[in-house]
Amino acid sequence: MLHFIKSFLPHSMKRQVKELFVSTTLVNFALAMVIIFEPIYLYKIGYNLQHIMLFYLIVYLVYFFIIPFGGKFSRKFGYEIGLLVGTFLYIAFYVGLFFIDQFPMLFYIVPLVYALQKTFYWPAFHADFAHFADKKEEGREISAMNAASSLVYIIGPVLAGFIISQWGYGALFTVASIIFLASNIPTLITKEKFNPTYFSYRQSYKNLIKKENRQSLFAYVGFGEELVVMVVWPVFISIVIADVFNLGLVVTLATLITTVVTLYVGKLSDSKDKRSILSWGSYIYSLGWFIRIFIGSTVGVFFVDTLSRFGKNIISIPLIALTYEKAKDVEEGKKKSIMSRIMFFEMSLVAGKLLTIIVIYLALFFIGDEILAFKTTFILAGGMTLLYILL
């Protein structure tokens, strides 16, 4: 039995990946407590869904134009320093978010901090993982990372719901900030070895519009559905499930059920055709979005959230593994760096989210019934999910 369980786990993790593994688990633990409550918090203090969309429009518009600077920073100072700066900016973001209620001008400043956080953190994270992941067990290393994240997402939402119900959002953001700080300890224990190299800002945008990258661009645009997961869905379920503790509990149970699937998909991705697994996951995940149209109860939220997490887990592992493989291939071919491909991935992803925000904003403007507008966004997300198949 023990041997069977071990077969789902990676066996050749490099030291750098192990450090990143622990650091990322801590970051995800902090995010598990706060991320679902970001839009809910804004909604509760009086901002409607259009205002919340404007908030994230500022985030991703700024991010799209400054993200190459994150690549330049990591190539000059190292991936781990990029992660360090990113975690401090996470803290600044959540502190600013908490004070929006008292200082409304922060509504337009906090998104800039969030864009900076993403700029420093995500290029460094993906480039670090892609560089040091073992090519023979990439799927299992990614699935192990995702499974660890799922475990903290089992604890995080219900713990967050309890903290909010007892002490409020201020206590929640304080606890999350302490965990963000602690996440830097694993990566800073040993000194990172790297050679500072040049990274082109202009070339990042040229790569985005190259003909040979067009199919991958459309596939990554599918990540626009994550914006609906992050913003619209939490607000919708906060209307269906008014009690924040029960809301956290529902998310926790849905995550628990789907965690085991993550490890199995990782093993499968190392031995089977990744694109075939990606296709099946896209169909299941898309179905989860379309079913959301008919949801109006706690049981319904639980069912569809479980199905959707199941589908997303099937998608994410082969998709990220394929992305890292392409990043390694271009480095081995000596044509470009890993960071170049990671930047293409992140910028395509952001383009998808910007497109989604604009469509949702227009839907909210022209559709007077807020619930109908919610359901329109679910149809949009279901369609975008099918774009993953193009990779």
C-alpha positions as CSV (number, residue, x, y, z in Angstrom):
1,M,0.0,0.0,0.0
2,L,2.8,2.4,0.9
3,H,4.6,1.6,-2.3
4,F,1.4,2.3,-4.2
5,I,1.0,5.8,-2.6
6,K,4.7,6.6,-3.2
7,S,4.2,5.9,-7.0
8,F,2.1,9.1,-7.1
9,L,4.9,11.2,-5.6
10,P,8.1,12.6,-7.2
11,H,11.4,10.9,-6.3
12,S,14.0,13.2,-7.8
13,M,13.1,16.7,-6.5
14,K,16.1,19.0,-6.6
15,R,16.9,21.1,-3.5
16,Q,15.7,24.3,-5.2
17,V,12.3,22.6,-6.0
18,K,12.0,21.3,-2.4
19,E,12.6,24.9,-1.1
20,L,10.1,26.3,-3.6
21,F,7.6,23.5,-2.6
22,V,7.7,24.5,1.1
23,S,7.6,28.3,0.4
24,T,4.7,27.9,-2.1
25,T,2.7,25.8,0.3
26,L,3.0,28.5,3.0
27,V,2.0,31.2,0.4
28,N,-1.0,29.2,-0.7
29,F,-2.0,28.7,3.0
30,A,-2.1,32.4,3.4
31,L,-4.0,32.8,0.1
32,A,-6.4,30.0,1.0
33,M,-7.6,32.1,3.9
34,V,-7.9,35.4,2.0
35,I,-8.3,35.1,-1.7
36,I,-11.9,34.0,-1.8
37,F,-12.8,36.8,0.6
38,E,-11.1,39.6,-1.5
39,P,-14.1,40.3,-3.8
40,I,-16.6,39.4,-1.0
41,Y,-15.0,42.0,1.3
42,L,-15.3,44.7,-1.4
43,Y,-18.9,43.7,-2.0
44,K,-19.7,43.7,1.7
45,I,-18.3,47.3,2.2
46,G,-20.5,48.6,-0.6
47,Y,-18.8,48.1,-3.9
48,N,-21.0,46.6,-6.6
49,L,-19.8,44.0,-9.1
50,Q,-19.1,46.7,-11.7
51,H,-16.8,48.5,-9.3
52,I,-15.1,45.3,-8.4
53,M,-14.5,44.6,-12.1
54,L,-13.0,48.1,-12.4
55,F,-10.6,47.2,-9.5
56,Y,-9.3,44.1,-11.3
57,L,-9.2,45.9,-14.7
58,I,-6.7,48.3,-13.2
59,V,-4.7,45.3,-11.7
60,Y,-4.4,43.4,-15.0
61,L,-4.0,46.4,-17.3
62,V,-1.1,47.7,-15.3
63,Y,0.3,44.1,-14.9
64,F,0.2,43.6,-18.7
65,F,2.5,46.6,-19.2
66,I,4.9,46.1,-16.3
67,I,5.3,42.3,-16.2
68,P,8.5,42.3,-18.4
69,F,10.2,44.3,-15.7
70,G,9.6,41.4,-13.3
71,G,11.4,39.2,-15.8
72,K,14.3,41.7,-16.0
73,F,14.5,41.9,-12.2
74,S,14.6,38.1,-11.7
75,R,17.2,37.7,-14.4
76,K,19.4,40.3,-12.8
77,F,18.9,39.6,-9.1
78,G,17.7,36.0,-9.0
79,Y,14.3,34.2,-8.8
80,E,14.3,34.0,-5.0
81,I,14.7,37.7,-4.5
82,G,11.8,38.2,-6.9
83,L,9.7,35.8,-4.7
84,L,10.8,37.7,-1.6
85,V,9.7,41.1,-3.0
86,G,6.5,39.6,-4.2
87,T,5.5,38.3,-0.7
88,F,6.2,41.7,0.9
89,L,3.9,43.2,-1.8
90,Y,1.3,40.6,-0.9
91,I,1.3,42.0,2.6
92,A,1.1,45.6,1.4
93,F,-1.8,44.7,-0.8
94,Y,-3.9,43.1,1.9
95,V,-3.2,45.9,4.4
96,G,-4.3,48.4,1.8
97,L,-7.4,46.3,0.9
98,F,-8.4,46.4,4.6
99,F,-8.2,50.2,4.8
100,I,-10.2,50.9,1.6
101,D,-13.3,51.1,3.8
102,Q,-11.8,54.0,5.7
103,F,-9.8,55.6,2.8
104,P,-11.8,55.2,-0.4
105,M,-8.9,56.6,-2.6
106,L,-7.0,53.3,-1.8
107,F,-9.5,51.7,-4.2
108,Y,-7.4,53.1,-7.0
109,I,-4.0,52.7,-5.4
110,V,-4.2,49.1,-4.0
111,P,-4.7,47.6,-7.5
112,L,-1.3,49.1,-8.5
113,V,0.3,47.3,-5.5
114,Y,-1.4,44.1,-6.6
115,A,0.0,44.5,-10.1
116,L,3.5,45.0,-8.7
117,Q,3.1,41.9,-6.5
118,K,2.2,39.8,-9.6
119,T,5.1,41.3,-11.6
120,F,7.8,40.3,-9.1
121,Y,6.3,37.0,-7.9
122,W,4.9,35.0,-10.8
123,P,7.6,35.3,-13.4
124,A,10.2,34.3,-10.7
125,F,8.0,31.4,-9.5
126,H,7.4,29.8,-12.9
127,A,10.9,30.3,-14.2
128,D,12.4,28.9,-11.0
129,F,10.1,25.8,-11.1
130,A,10.6,25.3,-14.9
131,H,14.4,25.6,-14.6
132,F,14.8,23.1,-11.8
133,A,11.9,20.6,-12.3
134,D,13.0,17.1,-13.3
135,K,11.8,16.6,-16.9
136,K,11.1,12.8,-16.3
137,E,8.7,13.5,-13.4
138,E,7.5,17.0,-14.1
139,G,3.9,16.0,-13.9
140,R,4.3,14.4,-10.4
141,E,6.3,17.4,-9.1
142,I,3.5,19.8,-10.3
143,S,0.8,17.5,-8.9
144,A,2.6,17.2,-5.5
145,M,2.8,21.0,-5.4
146,N,-0.9,21.3,-6.3
147,A,-1.9,18.6,-3.8
148,A,0.0,20.4,-1.0
149,S,-1.8,23.6,-2.0
150,S,-5.1,21.7,-2.0
151,L,-4.5,20.5,1.5
152,V,-4.0,24.0,2.8
153,Y,-7.0,25.1,0.8
154,I,-8.9,22.5,2.8
155,I,-8.0,24.2,6.0
156,G,-7.7,27.8,4.8
157,P,-11.3,28.8,3.9
158,V,-13.0,27.2,7.0
159,L,-10.3,28.8,9.2
160,A,-10.7,32.1,7.5
161,G,-14.5,31.9,7.9
162,F,-14.0,31.3,11.6
163,I,-11.6,34.2,12.1
164,I,-13.9,36.6,10.2
165,S,-16.9,35.5,12.2
166,Q,-15.0,35.9,15.5
167,W,-12.6,38.9,15.0
168,G,-13.3,40.4,11.6
169,Y,-11.3,40.9,8.4
170,G,-8.5,42.8,10.1
171,A,-7.5,39.7,12.1
172,L,-7.7,37.6,8.9
173,F,-5.3,39.9,6.9
174,T,-2.9,40.0,9.9
175,V,-2.6,36.2,10.2
176,A,-2.2,35.9,6.4
177,S,0.6,38.6,6.5
178,I,2.6,36.6,9.1
179,I,2.4,33.5,7.0
180,F,3.5,35.4,3.9
181,L,6.6,36.5,5.8
182,A,7.3,33.0,7.0
183,S,7.2,31.7,3.4
184,N,10.5,33.3,2.6
185,I,12.4,31.3,5.2
186,P,12.8,28.1,3.1
187,T,14.1,29.9,0.0
188,L,16.5,32.1,1.9
189,I,18.2,29.3,3.9
190,T,20.7,28.6,1.1
191,K,22.2,31.2,-1.2
192,E,20.9,31.1,-4.8
193,K,23.5,30.6,-7.5
194,F,22.7,32.4,-10.8
195,N,24.4,34.4,-13.6
196,P,22.8,37.8,-14.1
197,T,21.7,38.1,-17.8
198,Y,19.9,40.6,-20.0
199,F,16.2,40.4,-20.6
200,S,14.4,42.4,-23.3
201,Y,11.2,44.3,-22.5
202,R,10.3,44.8,-26.2
203,Q,11.0,41.2,-27.2
204,S,8.3,40.1,-24.7
205,Y,5.6,41.8,-26.8
206,K,7.0,40.7,-30.1
207,N,6.8,37.0,-28.9
208,L,3.2,37.6,-28.0
209,I,2.2,38.4,-31.6
210,K,4.4,35.9,-33.5
211,K,2.5,33.6,-35.9
212,E,4.1,30.4,-34.5
213,N,2.8,31.3,-31.0
214,R,-0.7,32.1,-32.0
215,Q,-2.3,28.8,-31.1
216,S,-0.6,28.8,-27.7
217,L,-1.8,32.4,-27.2
218,F,-5.4,31.4,-27.7
219,A,-5.0,28.4,-25.4
220,Y,-3.6,30.6,-22.6
221,V,-6.3,33.2,-23.1
222,G,-8.6,30.5,-21.7
223,F,-7.2,31.5,-18.3
224,G,-9.6,34.4,-18.4
225,E,-12.1,32.0,-16.8
226,E,-9.9,32.2,-13.6
227,L,-11.1,35.8,-13.2
228,V,-14.7,34.6,-13.0
229,V,-13.5,32.0,-10.4
230,M,-11.6,34.7,-8.4
231,V,-14.2,37.5,-8.5
232,V,-17.7,36.6,-9.8
233,W,-18.1,33.2,-8.3
234,P,-17.2,34.1,-4.7
235,V,-19.6,37.1,-4.7
236,F,-22.3,34.8,-6.2
237,I,-21.9,32.1,-3.5
238,S,-21.8,34.8,-0.8
239,I,-25.3,35.7,-1.9
240,V,-26.4,32.1,-1.9
241,I,-24.6,31.3,1.4
242,A,-24.8,34.3,3.6
243,D,-22.9,32.9,6.6
244,V,-19.1,33.3,6.0
245,F,-18.2,30.3,8.1
246,N,-20.6,28.0,6.2
247,L,-19.2,29.4,2.9
248,G,-15.7,28.5,4.0
249,L,-16.8,25.1,5.0
250,V,-18.4,24.4,1.6
251,V,-15.2,25.4,-0.2
252,T,-13.2,23.3,2.2
253,L,-15.3,20.1,1.6
254,A,-15.2,20.6,-2.2
255,T,-11.4,20.9,-2.1
256,L,-11.0,17.8,0.2
257,I,-12.9,15.6,-2.2
258,T,-10.8,16.6,-5.2
259,T,-7.3,16.5,-3.7
260,V,-6.6,12.8,-4.3
261,V,-7.4,13.3,-8.0
262,T,-4.5,15.8,-8.2
263,L,-1.8,13.2,-7.4
264,Y,-3.3,10.6,-9.8
265,V,-3.3,13.1,-12.7
266,G,0.3,14.0,-12.0
267,K,1.4,10.4,-12.4
268,L,-0.8,10.0,-15.4
269,S,0.8,13.1,-17.0
270,D,4.2,11.6,-16.8
271,S,3.2,8.4,-18.6
272,K,0.3,9.3,-20.9
273,D,-0.5,11.9,-23.5
274,K,-0.7,15.2,-21.7
275,R,-2.9,16.8,-24.4
276,S,-5.5,14.0,-24.2
277,I,-5.7,14.5,-20.4
278,L,-6.0,18.3,-20.9
279,S,-8.9,17.8,-23.3
280,W,-10.9,15.6,-21.0
281,G,-10.3,18.0,-18.1
282,S,-11.5,21.0,-20.3
283,Y,-14.8,19.2,-21.1
284,I,-15.5,18.4,-17.5
285,Y,-14.5,21.8,-16.2
286,S,-16.6,23.5,-18.9
287,L,-19.6,21.4,-17.9
288,G,-19.1,22.6,-14.3
289,W,-19.4,26.2,-15.6
290,F,-22.6,25.6,-17.5
291,I,-24.3,23.8,-14.6
292,R,-23.7,26.9,-12.4
293,I,-26.5,28.6,-14.4
294,F,-29.0,26.5,-12.5
295,I,-27.5,26.7,-9.0
296,G,-29.4,28.5,-6.2
297,S,-28.7,26.5,-3.0
298,T,-25.9,25.5,-0.6
299,V,-26.1,21.8,-1.9
300,G,-25.9,23.1,-5.5
301,V,-22.8,25.2,-4.7
302,F,-21.1,22.3,-3.1
303,F,-21.8,20.0,-6.0
304,V,-20.7,22.3,-8.8
305,D,-17.7,23.6,-6.8
306,T,-16.5,20.0,-6.4
307,L,-17.1,19.1,-10.1
308,S,-15.2,22.3,-11.2
309,R,-12.2,21.7,-8.9
310,F,-12.1,18.1,-10.2
311,G,-12.0,19.4,-13.8
312,K,-9.5,22.2,-13.1
313,N,-7.1,19.8,-11.4
314,I,-7.2,17.6,-14.4
315,I,-6.4,20.6,-16.6
316,S,-3.8,22.4,-14.6
317,I,-1.2,19.7,-14.2
318,P,-0.7,18.7,-17.9
319,L,-1.1,22.3,-19.0
320,I,1.7,23.6,-16.7
321,A,3.8,20.6,-17.5
322,L,3.5,21.3,-21.2
323,T,4.3,25.0,-20.6
324,Y,7.5,24.1,-18.6
325,E,8.5,21.5,-21.3
326,K,8.3,24.2,-23.9
327,A,10.3,26.6,-21.7
328,K,13.1,23.9,-21.3
329,D,13.0,23.2,-25.0
330,V,13.7,26.8,-26.0
331,E,16.5,27.0,-23.5
332,E,18.1,23.8,-24.7
333,G,17.8,25.0,-28.2
334,K,19.8,28.1,-27.1
335,K,17.3,30.3,-29.0
336,K,15.7,31.9,-26.0
337,S,15.7,31.7,-22.2
338,I,13.2,29.9,-19.9
339,M,12.1,33.4,-18.8
340,S,11.2,34.3,-22.3
341,R,8.7,31.4,-22.6
342,I,7.4,32.0,-19.0
343,M,6.8,35.7,-19.9
344,F,4.8,34.6,-23.0
345,F,2.7,32.4,-20.8
346,E,2.0,35.0,-18.2
347,M,1.3,37.8,-20.7
348,S,-1.1,35.6,-22.7
349,L,-2.9,34.7,-19.4
350,V,-3.2,38.4,-18.5
351,A,-4.6,39.2,-22.0
352,G,-7.3,36.5,-21.4
353,K,-8.2,38.0,-18.0
354,L,-8.4,41.6,-19.5
355,L,-10.7,40.3,-22.2
356,T,-12.9,38.6,-19.6
357,I,-13.1,41.8,-17.4
358,I,-14.2,43.9,-20.4
359,V,-16.9,41.4,-21.4
360,I,-18.2,41.1,-17.8
361,Y,-18.2,44.9,-17.4
362,L,-20.3,45.2,-20.6
363,A,-22.6,42.4,-19.5
364,L,-23.2,44.2,-16.1
365,F,-23.8,47.5,-17.9
366,F,-26.4,46.1,-20.4
367,I,-28.1,43.5,-18.1
368,G,-30.1,45.1,-15.3
369,D,-30.7,41.9,-13.4
370,E,-27.5,41.2,-11.4
371,I,-28.2,37.4,-11.0
372,L,-28.7,37.1,-14.8
373,A,-25.4,39.0,-15.3
374,F,-23.7,36.5,-13.0
375,K,-25.0,33.6,-15.1
376,T,-23.9,35.2,-18.3
377,T,-20.4,35.3,-17.0
378,F,-20.6,31.6,-16.2
379,I,-21.4,30.9,-19.8
380,L,-18.5,33.0,-20.9
381,A,-16.1,31.1,-18.5
382,G,-17.4,27.8,-19.8
383,G,-16.6,28.8,-23.4
384,M,-13.1,30.1,-22.5
385,T,-12.3,26.8,-20.6
386,L,-12.5,25.0,-23.9
387,L,-9.7,27.1,-25.3
388,Y,-7.2,25.1,-23.2
389,I,-7.6,22.2,-25.7
390,L,-5.7,24.3,-28.3
391,L,-2.4,23.9,-26.3
